[in-house]
Structures are given as C-alpha cells and as structure tokens.
Amino acid sequence: MVFSSTNTFMHRDAEKLPGRIMGLKPQTGEILWEHSNWQNMIQVAPALDAGKGRIIVVGGYDHGMAMIKVEKMEDGQYSVKVAE
C-alpha cells in the first residue's frame, strides 16, 4: 500500500513543505520505505503506479511532482531513489 501526505493548507502563499510518500505493509501498518524529498502543497491525484517499481506523485499549485523507484534488496530492505 502506498500513502502520501500533503500540506493541509490550500493557499498558494502557504509555506511549501516536503511531501512524504511511503509504502506500508497493509496487515500491520509497518512503514517499509519512505521518500520525502519533493515539494507538495495539496495532493491532486492518488500516487500512480508507473510500472517497473516506479511511482509518480503530483502536488498542486505548481509545487511539484516526483517519480521514485522502489526496489526490494536481497536483505529484505527497500531502496528508494528519484527515478530518471
């Protein structure tokens, strides 16, 4: 399950805060991975599965979007990086 948080203020002049996107284990709510290096004001669409481990999130009011790549490593941990 993918969850992204947003700045709850819906005004163009509100402070830009980092958006946060994370993968959760549905059965327990355990955070498996997270990424918080993108600007976001208000979530304008759900996080989108772009295939091959890539996820796209878009924030409104010209405050950013991000595409990240999530990979499960051999040790069971996850690698999260900005996709190119």
Secondary structure, DSSP 4 states (H G I P E B T S, - for coil): -EEEE--S---TTSPPEEEEEEEE-TTT--EEEEEEEEEESSB-S--EEEETTEEEEEBSTT--EEEEEEEE-TTS-EEEEE--
